[in-house]
Amino acid sequence: MSTILALLLGSAIVGFLIGLRFRVSVIALVAPIIAVAAAITLRDFHFVPAVAITFASLLVNQIAYLIGAGLLNRSITEQSDDDIGGEC
């Protein structure tokens, strides 16, 4: 169980940091790495649970990316609104 939580947490952290720092094309490069790492880590599990956990870790990664990118976009929008309001 701790292996699954570590995979999900690590995937979420990586996705969030990518969302704050990089564009969406980077997530396409990281997703196969996460899938391979999950497959190697879950090699002792049965096939169906391992596939489900790998899918969940990729899903968590992409959701965390969207959250990070949304926060970055919101902060940029707020800064540009402050700049426009300051000129008046």
C-alpha positions in Angstrom: 0.0 0.0 0.0 2.9 2.4 0.8 4.3 1.7 -2.7 1.0 2.8 -4.3 0.8 5.9 -2.2 4.5 6.8 -3.0 3.8 6.4 -6.7 0.7 8.5 -6.6 2.3 11.2 -4.4 5.5 11.3 -6.6 3.4 11.5 -9.7 1.4 14.4 -8.3 4.4 16.3 -7.2 6.1 15.9 -10.6 2.9 17.0 -12.4 2.4 20.0 -10.2 6.0 21.2 -10.6 5.8 20.7 -14.4 2.6 22.7 -14.4 4.3 25.6 -12.6 7.4 25.6 -14.7 6.9 24.1 -18.2 4.5 23.9 -21.1 2.2 20.9 -21.9 4.7 19.3 -24.2 6.9 18.3 -21.3 4.1 16.2 -19.8 4.2 14.1 -23.0 7.9 13.4 -22.3 7.4 12.7 -18.6 4.3 10.4 -18.9 6.2 7.4 -20.4 8.9 7.8 -17.8 6.2 7.6 -15.1 4.5 4.7 -16.7 7.8 2.7 -17.0 8.7 3.6 -13.4 5.3 2.4 -12.2 5.5 -0.8 -14.2 8.9 -1.6 -12.8 7.8 -0.8 -9.3 4.6 -2.8 -9.6 6.1 -5.9 -11.3 5.2 -8.1 -8.3 1.5 -7.1 -8.5 -0.9 -9.0 -10.7 -1.5 -7.5 -14.2 -4.9 -5.8 -13.8 -4.1 -4.0 -10.5 -0.7 -2.9 -11.9 -2.3 -1.5 -15.0 -5.0 0.3 -12.8 -2.3 1.8 -10.5 -0.2 2.9 -13.5 -3.3 4.5 -15.1 -4.1 6.2 -11.8 -0.6 7.6 -11.4 -0.7 9.0 -14.9 -4.1 10.5 -14.2 -3.0 12.1 -11.0 0.1 13.5 -12.8 -2.0 15.2 -15.4 -4.6 16.5 -12.9 -1.7 18.0 -10.8 -0.3 19.5 -14.0 -3.6 21.2 -14.7 -3.7 22.5 -11.1 -0.2 23.9 -11.3 -0.8 25.5 -14.7 -4.0 26.9 -13.5 -2.4 28.5 -10.5 0.4 29.9 -12.7 -2.1 31.3 -15.2 -4.2 32.9 -12.4 -1.2 34.5 -10.8 -0.1 35.9 -14.2 -3.6 37.2 -14.8 -3.7 38.9 -11.4 -0.3 40.5 -12.0 -1.4 41.9 -15.3 -4.6 43.2 -13.8 -2.6 45.0 -11.1 -0.3 46.5 -13.7 -3.3 47.8 -15.7 -5.0 49.2 -12.6 -1.8 51.0 -11.5 -1.6 53.0 -14.6 -5.0 54.8 -14.3 
